[in-house]
Amino acid sequence: MHLSITIIIIIITCLVSITAFYNREEMDKMIFWPALIRQKKQYYRFITSGFIHADWLHLGFNMFTLYFFGRIVEQYFRELFGPGVFILFYLLSMIAADIQTYVKYRGNYQYRSLGASGAISAVLFASILFNPWAKIYLFIIPIGIPAFIFGFIYLAYCVYMSKRGGDNINHNAHLWGALFGILFTIVLEPRVASFFLQQLLAGG
C-alpha cells in the first residue's frame, strides 16, 4: 500500500501532537519559543513546533485542510519537480512562516506558538496558483468561493489581524507562510505565474 507524503505528514503530526497533549514537558521542548531559540540556539523549534498543536480542534482543522490541499499540491509538485520536493517545500514553509515571528518576539520570554498553520497556508496558496477557480467551502458559508478570491480575503484578514492582535493566533505565520508558498512555487517553475494568470482570465 502506497502512502502519499501528505498522508505520512498527517500521521506523524497526529502522533506527535497527541503525545504532546499528554506530556507537557515534551510540548515545551518542541514549541516555538523565540526567546529560547535566541538564547540557546534551539533552531530545531522552527520545525518541531509545526508538528504539535494546542488541542484536538486545532489539530483536526489543520490536518483536515492539509488532507484536501496537500494531495493536490503534492501531485503537481511530483509532476513538475519530481518526488521528494513536496516534503522539502513543507518543511521550508514551517521555517519561513515563523521567521518574522522570531524576529518580532525573540526578546519576549513569554511568547510561544505552535501548529502547522503556516506551512498549511503555504500549501493552500500553492494550490491556488495551480487552480485559481477551484471552489473553497467554509463551514459558515455553504456556497463555494473561488480560490483566488478566498486568497485575497485571507491575506487581507491576516494583515489586519496581525496588526490588531488579541486573539492568540499567529496571523503573521499564516501570512508569511502563504507568501512563501507563492514564492517557492514560482521560483521553482516561473511558468506557474503565467499559467495562473491564463487560468484567471479564462474564467471558471
C-alpha positions as CSV (number, residue, x, y, z in Angstrom):
1,M,0.0,0.0,0.0
2,H,1.5,3.3,-1.1
3,L,1.0,6.3,1.2
4,S,1.4,9.8,-0.2
5,I,3.7,12.2,1.5
6,T,0.7,14.2,2.6
7,I,-0.8,11.2,4.4
8,I,2.6,10.4,6.0
9,I,2.9,14.0,7.3
10,I,-0.7,13.8,8.7
11,I,0.1,10.6,10.5
12,I,3.3,11.8,12.0
13,T,1.7,15.2,13.0
14,C,-1.2,13.4,14.7
15,L,1.1,11.0,16.6
16,V,3.4,13.8,17.8
17,S,0.6,16.2,18.6
18,I,-1.4,13.6,20.6
19,T,1.7,12.6,22.5
20,A,2.4,16.2,23.4
21,F,-1.2,16.7,24.5
22,Y,-0.5,14.4,27.5
23,N,3.1,15.3,28.1
24,R,3.7,19.0,28.8
25,E,7.5,18.5,29.1
26,E,7.7,17.2,25.5
27,M,5.5,20.0,24.3
28,D,7.7,22.6,25.9
29,K,10.7,21.0,24.2
30,M,9.1,21.3,20.8
31,I,7.1,24.5,20.9
32,F,8.2,27.6,19.0
33,W,9.8,29.8,21.7
34,P,11.7,32.7,20.1
35,A,13.5,33.7,23.3
36,L,14.9,30.2,23.9
37,I,15.8,29.9,20.2
38,R,17.8,33.0,20.6
39,Q,19.3,32.2,24.0
40,K,20.1,28.5,23.5
41,K,20.3,28.4,19.7
42,Q,17.4,25.8,19.6
43,Y,16.7,26.4,15.9
44,Y,15.1,22.9,15.6
45,R,12.0,24.5,17.1
46,F,11.2,26.1,13.8
47,I,10.4,22.6,12.6
48,T,9.2,20.7,15.7
49,S,6.6,23.4,16.5
50,G,4.8,22.6,13.3
51,F,4.2,19.0,14.5
52,I,2.4,19.9,17.7
53,H,-1.0,21.6,18.3
54,A,-2.8,23.3,21.1
55,D,-5.8,20.9,21.2
56,W,-7.9,18.4,19.2
57,L,-9.8,21.2,17.3
58,H,-6.6,22.9,16.3
59,L,-5.1,19.6,15.2
60,G,-8.2,18.4,13.4
61,F,-8.8,21.6,11.4
62,N,-5.2,21.8,10.3
63,M,-5.0,18.1,9.2
64,F,-8.4,18.3,7.5
65,T,-7.1,21.3,5.5
66,L,-3.8,19.6,4.7
67,Y,-5.5,16.5,3.6
68,F,-7.5,18.2,0.9
69,F,-5.0,20.7,-0.4
70,G,-1.8,18.8,0.3
71,R,-2.7,15.9,-2.0
72,I,-3.3,18.4,-4.9
73,V,-0.1,20.3,-4.5
74,E,1.9,17.1,-3.9
75,Q,0.7,15.7,-7.2
76,Y,1.5,18.9,-9.1
77,F,5.0,19.1,-7.5
78,R,5.7,15.5,-8.3
79,E,4.8,16.1,-12.0
80,L,6.8,19.3,-12.2
81,F,9.8,18.8,-9.9
82,G,9.9,15.1,-9.1
83,P,9.4,13.1,-5.9
84,G,10.6,14.5,-2.6
85,V,10.2,18.2,-3.4
86,F,6.9,18.4,-1.6
87,I,8.3,17.4,1.8
88,L,11.1,19.9,1.3
89,F,8.5,22.6,0.5
90,Y,6.5,21.7,3.6
91,L,9.5,21.8,6.0
92,L,10.9,25.1,4.5
93,S,7.4,26.6,4.8
94,M,7.4,25.9,8.5
95,I,10.7,27.8,8.8
96,A,9.7,30.7,6.5
97,A,6.4,31.2,8.2
98,D,8.0,31.8,11.6
99,I,11.0,33.9,10.7
100,Q,9.1,37.2,11.1
101,T,7.6,36.0,14.4
102,Y,11.1,35.1,15.7
103,V,12.4,38.5,14.9
104,K,9.5,40.2,16.5
105,Y,9.3,38.2,19.7
106,R,12.9,36.9,20.3
107,G,13.2,39.3,23.3
108,N,9.8,38.2,24.8
109,Y,10.3,35.2,27.0
110,Q,6.6,34.8,27.5
111,Y,5.7,34.4,23.8
112,R,5.3,30.9,22.4
113,S,3.4,29.5,19.4
114,L,2.7,26.1,17.8
115,G,0.9,24.4,15.0
116,A,1.3,23.6,11.3
117,S,-0.9,26.6,10.1
118,G,2.0,28.5,8.5
119,A,3.1,25.5,6.4
120,I,-0.5,24.7,5.5
121,S,-1.1,28.3,4.4
122,A,1.9,27.7,2.0
123,V,0.3,24.6,0.7
124,L,-3.1,26.3,0.3
125,F,-1.6,29.2,-1.7
126,A,0.4,26.9,-3.9
127,S,-2.8,25.1,-4.8
128,I,-4.5,28.5,-5.6
129,L,-1.7,29.1,-8.1
130,F,-2.5,25.8,-9.9
131,N,-6.2,26.2,-9.8
132,P,-7.5,29.7,-9.0
133,W,-11.1,28.9,-9.8
134,A,-11.3,25.9,-7.6
135,K,-14.2,26.3,-5.1
136,I,-13.3,26.6,-1.4
137,Y,-16.1,25.9,1.1
138,L,-16.2,27.3,4.6
139,F,-18.2,25.9,7.4
140,I,-20.1,29.1,7.9
141,I,-20.7,29.7,4.2
142,P,-22.4,26.8,2.2
143,I,-21.5,28.4,-1.2
144,G,-18.2,27.7,-2.8
145,I,-15.8,30.7,-3.0
146,P,-13.4,30.8,-6.0
147,A,-9.9,30.1,-4.6
148,F,-8.3,33.3,-5.8
149,I,-11.0,35.4,-4.1
150,F,-10.6,33.4,-0.9
151,G,-6.9,34.0,-1.2
152,F,-7.2,37.8,-1.4
153,I,-9.6,37.8,1.6
154,Y,-7.4,35.5,3.6
155,L,-4.3,37.7,3.0
156,A,-6.2,40.9,3.9
157,Y,-7.5,39.3,7.0
158,C,-4.1,38.1,8.1
159,V,-2.6,41.6,7.6
160,Y,-5.5,43.2,9.5
161,M,-5.4,40.7,12.4
162,S,-1.6,40.7,12.7
163,K,-1.8,44.5,13.4
164,R,-4.9,44.2,15.6
165,G,-3.9,41.1,17.6
166,G,-5.6,40.0,20.7
167,D,-7.0,36.6,19.6
168,N,-4.0,34.4,20.5
169,I,-3.5,33.3,16.8
170,N,-0.2,33.8,15.0
171,H,-1.5,35.6,11.9
172,N,2.0,36.6,10.9
173,A,2.8,32.9,10.4
174,H,-0.3,32.5,8.2
175,L,0.6,35.5,6.1
176,W,4.3,34.7,5.6
177,G,3.5,31.0,5.1
178,A,1.1,32.0,2.3
179,L,3.6,34.3,0.7
180,F,6.3,31.7,0.8
181,G,4.0,29.1,-0.8
182,I,3.6,31.5,-3.8
183,L,7.3,32.5,-4.0
184,F,8.7,28.9,-3.7
185,T,6.4,27.6,-6.4
186,I,7.1,30.4,-8.8
187,V,10.8,30.3,-8.2
188,L,11.0,26.6,-9.0
189,E,8.7,26.9,-12.0
190,P,8.3,30.5,-13.3
191,R,5.7,29.4,-15.8
192,V,3.3,28.8,-13.0
193,A,2.8,32.6,-12.7
194,S,1.7,32.9,-16.4
195,F,-0.4,29.7,-16.0
196,F,-2.2,31.3,-13.0
197,L,-3.0,34.4,-15.0
198,Q,-4.2,32.5,-18.0
199,Q,-6.5,30.4,-15.8
200,L,-7.7,33.6,-14.1
201,L,-8.5,35.4,-17.3
202,A,-10.1,32.3,-18.8
203,G,-12.7,32.3,-16.0
204,G,-14.2,29.5,-14.1
